[in-house]
């Protein structure tokens, strides 16, 4: 778990730095890292992007209630969600609402256009509600 914690803090750390931090030899650390990748615990590495600097400072959570929860409706909706680049993250939820979408937009006007033209026309949507993000307090917190 120390390897994972170390990588969550600095995904660009070299294997030598991680091994030193967790108190393992380089070969043992590398072997454990490969095992974690093979097991699917480590799924990959990504850049943590600053949405403000990318010109997408307007962030909202959109809650989606579906008309139906059948397999076809869910598949069509999820396929549609993956086509909208402003949806940074989408999660299927237990209970109501059915989905939570994290949307980043250029402005309030841009968000309104996304909401009216793209989000509301996703397959199977019965109702959308949204709330604006005031401030992000925790990002990518390691649960270990």
Backbone bond lengths (Angstrom), bond angles and torsions (degrees), N, CA, C in turn:
res aa  C-N    CA-C-N  psi(-1)  N-CA   C-N-CA  omega(-1)  CA-C   N-CA-C  phi
1 X - - - 1.439 - - 1.528 111.99 -
2 X 1.308 117.02 -27.71 1.466 119.58 179.37 1.525 111.24 -65.24
3 X 1.327 116.74 -34.22 1.468 120.47 177.50 1.525 108.93 -62.24
4 X 1.319 116.95 -45.83 1.463 120.94 -179.63 1.523 111.02 -63.56
5 X 1.303 116.78 -43.28 1.460 121.20 179.17 1.525 110.61 -61.01
6 X 1.317 116.27 -43.89 1.457 121.44 179.34 1.533 111.07 -62.38
7 X 1.324 116.42 -43.57 1.470 120.58 -179.62 1.527 112.03 -69.54
8 X 1.332 117.69 -32.23 1.461 120.37 176.95 1.519 110.46 -65.62
9 X 1.330 116.12 -35.14 1.464 119.59 179.43 1.516 111.79 -74.66
10 X 1.344 116.67 -36.37 1.460 120.65 -178.60 1.520 109.45 -148.99
11 X 1.319 115.90 92.48 1.456 121.79 -178.97 1.517 113.68 -68.38
12 X 1.333 116.96 -12.53 1.463 120.73 179.65 1.529 112.73 -96.96
13 X 1.326 116.16 2.08 1.470 119.34 179.78 1.527 109.53 -62.62
14 X 1.309 115.39 143.09 1.465 119.51 176.94 1.522 108.70 -73.93
15 X 1.308 115.95 160.31 1.461 120.04 178.55 1.529 109.69 -61.89
16 X 1.322 117.82 -33.41 1.467 121.94 177.05 1.524 110.11 -62.68
17 X 1.340 117.03 -43.54 1.467 120.74 179.10 1.527 110.89 -65.60
18 X 1.322 117.24 -42.67 1.464 120.93 179.14 1.527 109.90 -63.40
19 X 1.322 117.08 -46.08 1.470 121.09 -179.98 1.520 110.48 -58.85
20 X 1.309 116.83 -43.49 1.460 121.22 179.61 1.530 110.29 -64.11
21 X 1.309 116.69 -42.74 1.463 121.79 -178.31 1.531 112.07 -64.39
22 X 1.328 117.00 -38.54 1.469 120.12 -176.64 1.521 113.51 -94.96
23 X 1.332 116.82 -4.15 1.464 120.50 175.98 1.516 114.70 77.57
24 X 1.329 116.94 34.10 1.464 121.71 176.56 1.521 109.74 -117.07
25 X 1.325 115.46 160.49 1.462 118.80 171.58 1.526 107.52 -69.48
26 X 1.320 116.28 159.15 1.460 121.09 -179.77 1.527 110.90 -59.36
27 X 1.330 117.21 -44.92 1.470 119.63 -178.13 1.528 111.48 -66.17
28 X 1.327 118.21 -40.26 1.464 121.02 178.89 1.529 110.80 -66.12
29 X 1.308 116.44 -40.78 1.464 121.08 179.11 1.527 110.42 -64.76
30 X 1.313 116.44 -45.18 1.467 121.07 -179.94 1.527 110.65 -63.06
31 X 1.315 116.99 -41.54 1.461 121.74 178.84 1.527 110.15 -62.46
32 X 1.334 117.03 -44.94 1.474 121.03 179.46 1.532 110.29 -65.32
33 X 1.326 116.72 -39.43 1.467 121.20 177.68 1.527 110.49 -60.40
34 X 1.337 116.85 -46.44 1.478 120.70 178.41 1.523 110.89 -61.47
35 X 1.330 117.02 -40.25 1.465 120.93 177.41 1.535 110.87 -61.24
36 X 1.323 116.92 -42.52 1.463 120.92 179.12 1.531 111.34 -64.17
37 X 1.324 116.98 -36.96 1.468 120.80 175.51 1.531 110.79 -67.00
38 X 1.326 116.60 -46.06 1.464 121.82 -179.13 1.523 110.86 -61.46
39 X 1.336 116.58 -39.50 1.465 121.86 179.93 1.530 112.12 -73.71
40 X 1.322 116.93 -11.87 1.459 120.24 -179.81 1.518 114.14 86.64
41 X 1.342 117.11 3.91 1.458 119.99 178.09 1.525 109.55 -66.59
42 X 1.319 116.65 -44.00 1.469 121.83 173.34 1.521 106.29 -97.45
43 X 1.334 115.40 113.98 1.465 120.48 -176.23 1.521 113.08 -95.27
44 X 1.311 117.55 -13.95 1.451 120.09 -179.71 1.511 110.45 152.82
45 X 1.301 115.35 -174.94 1.458 122.02 -179.95 1.521 108.35 -130.63
46 X 1.320 115.52 142.46 1.458 121.28 -178.94 1.519 109.56 -137.22
47 X 1.308 114.74 160.23 1.456 120.14 173.89 1.528 108.57 -83.70
48 X 1.310 117.39 140.69 1.459 123.30 175.58 1.527 106.25 -91.18
49 X 1.318 116.33 104.24 1.459 121.58 -171.90 1.525 112.00 -89.35
50 X 1.317 116.16 143.07 1.459 122.26 175.58 1.525 107.50 -90.30
51 X 1.331 116.47 105.83 1.458 120.87 -176.09 1.526 112.16 -64.41
52 X 1.321 117.71 -32.33 1.471 120.09 176.94 1.521 110.45 -60.41
53 X 1.332 116.00 -47.79 1.460 120.11 -178.41 1.527 112.30 -69.07
54 X 1.324 116.83 -21.51 1.467 121.12 176.72 1.525 111.86 -85.93
55 X 1.325 117.01 1.79 1.460 120.57 179.19 1.518 113.45 81.90
56 X 1.329 117.11 23.18 1.469 121.89 179.21 1.534 110.11 -126.60
57 X 1.337 117.36 61.40 1.458 119.95 -174.00 1.531 114.98 -80.46
58 X 1.318 117.34 -11.58 1.461 121.20 -176.33 1.527 108.29 -92.26
59 X 1.331 116.80 110.62 1.459 121.42 -175.53 1.529 109.89 -117.32
60 X 1.322 114.89 137.95 1.461 120.08 -179.74 1.518 110.42 -142.49
61 X 1.313 114.74 154.02 1.450 121.46 169.39 1.517 106.49 -104.54
62 X 1.317 115.43 129.66 1.463 120.66 178.80 1.521 107.07 -116.74
63 X 1.318 115.04 125.70 1.454 121.35 179.84 1.525 108.49 -101.19
64 X 1.313 115.89 130.13 1.463 122.01 -174.15 1.521 109.63 -115.03
65 X 1.324 115.04 127.15 1.457 121.16 170.97 1.521 106.52 -109.09
66 X 1.314 115.18 126.66 1.465 121.27 -176.94 1.528 111.49 -87.77
67 X 1.328 115.65 153.67 1.465 121.58 173.97 1.516 110.36 -68.01
68 X 1.340 115.59 -38.10 1.458 121.63 -176.14 1.526 108.85 -145.97
69 X 1.311 115.38 151.92 1.463 119.64 179.10 1.512 113.06 -107.02
70 X 1.340 116.52 18.83 1.464 118.16 -178.96 1.525 110.37 -69.98
71 X 1.316 114.57 161.90 1.467 121.69 -173.28 1.527 112.64 -57.15
72 X 1.308 117.68 -42.79 1.465 121.65 -178.27 1.532 111.45 -65.84
73 X 1.338 116.72 -43.58 1.468 121.01 179.76 1.523 110.98 -62.49
74 X 1.323 115.04 -44.39 1.464 120.32 179.55 1.524 110.40 -62.74
75 X 1.319 117.32 -46.44 1.471 121.43 -179.29 1.526 111.34 -62.74
76 X 1.331 116.99 -42.88 1.470 120.70 179.80 1.524 111.14 -64.96
77 X 1.327 115.90 -43.86 1.461 119.94 179.00 1.525 110.69 -62.00
78 X 1.327 116.86 -48.65 1.463 120.57 -177.58 1.529 111.68 -64.19
79 X 1.317 117.39 -35.73 1.466 120.10 175.84 1.532 110.07 -65.15
80 X 1.321 117.09 -40.31 1.458 121.05 178.61 1.513 112.88 -65.12
81 X 1.314 116.29 -39.71 1.464 121.70 179.80 1.534 110.66 -61.31
82 X 1.317 117.20 -39.31 1.464 119.79 -177.47 1.524 112.20 -68.05
83 X 1.327 117.77 -16.39 1.471 121.71 -179.38 1.528 113.59 -85.79
84 X 1.318 117.91 -11.28 1.468 121.18 -177.29 1.526 108.67 -98.87
85 X 1.315 116.07 108.09 1.469 120.40 -173.13 1.521 113.27 -66.54
86 X 1.311 119.36 -23.44 1.460 121.39 -179.95 1.525 113.11 -76.62
87 X 1.327 117.04 -9.23 1.462 119.89 174.20 1.523 106.59 -83.62
88 X 1.320 115.18 107.92 1.462 122.03 -176.35 1.519 110.68 -78.32
89 X 1.327 115.90 -34.51 1.460 120.67 -178.53 1.529 108.29 -153.34
90 X 1.313 116.27 143.04 1.461 121.17 176.92 1.521 108.58 -135.18
91 X 1.310 115.81 135.20 1.460 120.15 -178.93 1.516 109.98 -132.52
92 X 1.328 115.90 133.96 1.460 121.47 173.01 1.524 107.24 -85.96
93 X 1.318 116.35 135.15 1.450 121.72 -173.65 1.521 111.43 -114.11
94 X 1.328 116.12 157.44 1.463 121.60 168.93 1.522 107.29 -79.89
95 X 1.310 117.51 144.39 1.458 120.67 177.25 1.513 111.84 74.59
96 X 1.343 115.82 -153.37 1.460 120.61 178.56 1.511 109.37 -113.00
97 X 1.290 118.16 141.31 1.454 127.97 -1.86 1.529 110.95 -70.86
98 X 1.318 115.54 173.73 1.456 120.34 -176.52 1.529 113.16 -83.42
99 X 1.341 116.19 -31.96 1.470 121.17 -177.31 1.514 110.41 -139.28
100 X 1.318 114.59 153.92 1.464 122.49 169.68 1.516 107.34 -124.01
101 X 1.324 116.19 126.09 1.453 121.64 178.87 1.524 108.66 -113.55
102 X 1.308 116.55 133.78 1.456 122.07 173.70 1.522 105.69 -101.68
103 X 1.326 115.41 115.45 1.463 121.69 -172.81 1.525 109.80 -116.92
104 X 1.325 116.33 133.91 1.461 122.33 175.85 1.524 108.40 -116.03
105 X 1.330 115.78 132.22 1.464 120.83 -177.34 1.523 110.30 -135.51
106 X 1.322 114.60 166.77 1.464 120.88 -178.79 1.525 112.14 -73.42
107 X 1.329 116.45 -31.78 1.458 121.11 -175.28 1.519 109.61 -164.10
108 X 1.327 115.43 175.66 1.457 120.49 175.87 1.525 109.93 -60.52
109 X 1.319 116.76 -41.62 1.465 121.46 179.17 1.533 110.94 -63.52
110 X 1.311 116.70 -44.74 1.468 120.97 178.56 1.526 110.51 -61.20
111 X 1.351 116.60 -42.44 1.459 120.03 178.38 1.525 110.56 -61.89
112 X 1.320 116.64 -43.21 1.462 120.02 179.58 1.523 110.78 -59.90
113 X 1.336 117.01 -42.10 1.464 120.79 178.37 1.531 111.00 -63.88
114 X 1.337 117.12 -44.07 1.467 120.71 176.40 1.528 110.79 -59.41
115 X 1.304 115.42 -45.22 1.460 121.85 -178.38 1.529 110.51 -61.71
116 X 1.338 116.06 -49.95 1.468 121.08 -175.66 1.525 113.15 -72.35
117 X 1.319 117.28 -40.08 1.465 120.22 -173.11 1.519 114.32 -92.86
118 X 1.328 116.93 -39.27 1.458 118.65 -173.08 1.527 113.57 -106.43
119 X 1.320 116.89 -51.66 1.463 119.20 -175.73 1.527 111.78 -65.68
120 X 1.324 116.93 -44.47 1.467 119.47 -177.80 1.523 112.63 -70.67
121 X 1.331 117.35 -17.01 1.464 119.21 179.68 1.534 112.82 -99.13
122 X 1.323 117.22 7.06 1.465 119.44 175.24 1.529 109.31 -62.56
123 X 1.315 117.65 144.66 1.463 121.02 -177.88 1.520 112.98 -59.34
124 X 1.328 116.04 134.48 1.452 122.14 171.72 1.512 116.77 81.04
125 X 1.327 118.57 4.97 1.458 121.19 -176.88 1.528 110.61 -77.01
126 X 1.322 115.28 127.48 1.465 120.06 174.11 1.527 110.19 -95.84
127 X 1.355 115.83 -43.59 1.462 119.04 -176.16 1.526 110.27 -149.96
128 X 1.319 114.91 142.28 1.458 122.45 173.49 1.522 107.94 -119.33
129 X 1.320 116.34 138.49 1.460 121.50 169.06 1.517 106.44 -134.11
130 X 1.306 116.07 151.07 1.458 117.74 -177.36 1.516 111.27 -140.30
131 X 1.310 113.58 160.06 1.453 121.58 174.25 1.525 106.90 -143.12
132 X 1.299 115.99 148.73 1.459 120.72 -177.87 1.522 110.79 -90.53
133 X 1.309 115.59 146.27 1.464 120.98 177.62 1.525 108.27 -87.90
134 X 1.308 115.74 121.71 1.457 121.22 179.68 1.528 110.83 -81.33
135 X 1.345 115.09 -44.33 1.460 120.06 -173.40 1.522 108.46 -161.91
136 X 1.309 116.29 139.71 1.463 120.60 174.77 1.529 107.66 -93.58
137 X 1.305 115.85 123.56 1.461 121.02 -176.17 1.527 110.80 -96.69
138 X 1.331 117.91 -43.27 1.461 122.79 -179.01 1.527 107.83 -128.88
139 X 1.312 116.15 130.18 1.467 120.56 173.26 1.507 108.51 -126.35
140 X 1.299 116.22 134.85 1.468 122.86 174.61 1.523 112.59 48.73
141 X 1.312 116.19 47.04 1.455 122.26 177.50 1.536 109.23 -70.99
142 X 1.294 116.48 127.72 1.475 120.21 179.12 1.522 108.98 -72.99
143 X 1.351 117.34 122.21 1.461 119.29 -178.85 1.520 113.10 -79.85
144 X 1.303 117.47 9.32 1.462 120.41 -177.21 1.503 111.14 -114.17
